[in-house]
Amino acid sequence: MENRSIPLVNLERQFRKHKSEILSVIEKVFEEGSFIQGPHLKNFEEHFSSMHEARYASGCSNGTSALQVLLQAHELKPGDEIITTPHTFFATAESMLQIGVVPKFVDIHPKTYCIAPDLIEKAITPKTRAIVPVHIYGIPCDMNAIFKIAKKHNLLVIEDCAQAHFATYENQFVGTRSDGAAFSFYPGKNLGAAGDAGFVFSPSAEVHHRVRKQIDHGRVDKYRHDSVGSNHRMDGIQAAVLNIKLKSILQWTEQRRRHALLYSERLKSRGFTVAQATPGSNPVWHLFVVEVSNREQVLSHMKSRDIQCGIHYPIPLHLQPALQFLNYSKGDFPVCERASDRIMSLPICGELTDGEREQIMDCFLEKAIP
Ligand SMILES: *Cc1c(COP(=O)(O)O)cnc(C)c1O
């Protein structure tokens, strides 16, 4: 009998779908000893990038390191500034601060929760080098507006695609038109590994070469190092598992889209604010977010019925204790702050059933107030 509780993401069902293939490929990795580098990583790099029609691709250890090596490969230096959103996971800013680059936050759009392009120019200073849009919840940012500003001010655009595998903007996958993109395969992401893993798309052979070296000890060959890099490699086992899961990602994505549409229709008819797509985009709904005015009450009601919900994210980056030194204060980004107080995430994943979705909706609507 299946446990009747509903998790935010049903990784157990996802595993069951590919169980025999996953277990046998893990066995193969052990038999071959292809733990580091090796054929599975190469296959995955080729497969993931050819699906994107991207030329320069590198697997790496996680999404945070993917962002960091990309910034390093673009030669960002301590004191440089990057414009980004405060409405994201901590790692977006952390990857910058690890190399001394200063995140400058800009408020978000109230409907898409993505960075508001019309507020970017005011945040540009002589030290600004790049814009890092985050396709939060799998909703692509308003990329045309962002590219236009970047071009005008000669800034790089580096995408945080950690939540947006195979989302499209103007019919092209996110991560393929900019100066580089970072992906995460954290297990709960739309495409998840059996542990930590990440990926980088580079815009040119030159940046790609530097990304590769940064990931693998600045190596040019086994014992010759022509720069100081680090160890941010993806494990062979992760690549092998991802290769298998990649077969289902587009199907899982379509299921997420269907659930998001049906959630949206029902919730909007009851007066709720739900996350919306940027015009020209097709989101992949890593998270399905709805705003409520009595969040504590709704969350405890859902919990009492064994339905797992979340808040992504309750504390905006500019108000994080660790980032106090950046000197932001409450009130700086009112749209983001209001959203952070009201949002909650409902379960969504490729393996959610229609029955579960309706059960979640019924339970939510018993208590939630728009
Ligand atoms: C998950 C995530 C990251 C970091 O990825 P890890 O693989 O966990 O290091 C970065 N940015 C965003 C928006 C994320 O959701």
The ligand as an SDF file (V2000), in Angstrom:
LIG
                    3D

 15 15  0  0  0  0  0  0  0  0999 V2000
   19.1720   24.9570   -6.1420 C   0  0  0  0  0  0  0  0  0  0  0  0
   19.5480   26.3320   -6.5400 C   0  0  0  0  0  0  0  0  0  0  0  0
   20.8860   26.7420   -6.6360 C   0  0  0  0  0  0  0  0  0  0  0  0
   22.0290   25.9140   -6.1390 C   0  0  0  0  0  0  0  0  0  0  0  0
   22.1150   24.6520   -6.6390 O   0  0  0  0  0  0  0  0  0  0  0  0
   22.8420   23.4890   -5.7930 P   0  0  0  0  0  0  0  0  0  0  0  0
   22.9400   22.3760   -6.7810 O   0  0  0  0  0  0  0  0  0  0  0  0
   21.9580   23.1690   -4.6390 O   0  0  0  0  0  0  0  0  0  0  0  0
   24.1690   23.9940   -5.3680 O   0  0  0  0  0  0  0  0  0  0  0  0
   21.1480   27.9980   -7.1360 C   0  0  0  0  0  0  0  0  0  0  0  0
   20.1650   28.8240   -7.5070 N   0  0  0  0  0  0  0  0  0  0  0  0
   18.8630   28.4830   -7.4010 C   0  0  0  0  0  0  0  0  0  0  0  0
   17.8160   29.4330   -7.8650 C   0  0  0  0  0  0  0  0  0  0  0  0
   18.5100   27.2200   -6.9170 C   0  0  0  0  0  0  0  0  0  0  0  0
   17.2210   26.8990   -6.7980 O   0  0  0  0  0  0  0  0  0  0  0  0
  1  2  1  0
  2  3  1  0
  2 14  2  0
  3  4  1  0
  3 10  2  0
  4  5  1  0
  5  6  1  0
  6  7  2  0
  6  8  1  0
  6  9  1  0
 10 11  1  0
 11 12  2  0
 12 13  1  0
 12 14  1  0
 14 15  1  0
M  END
$$$$
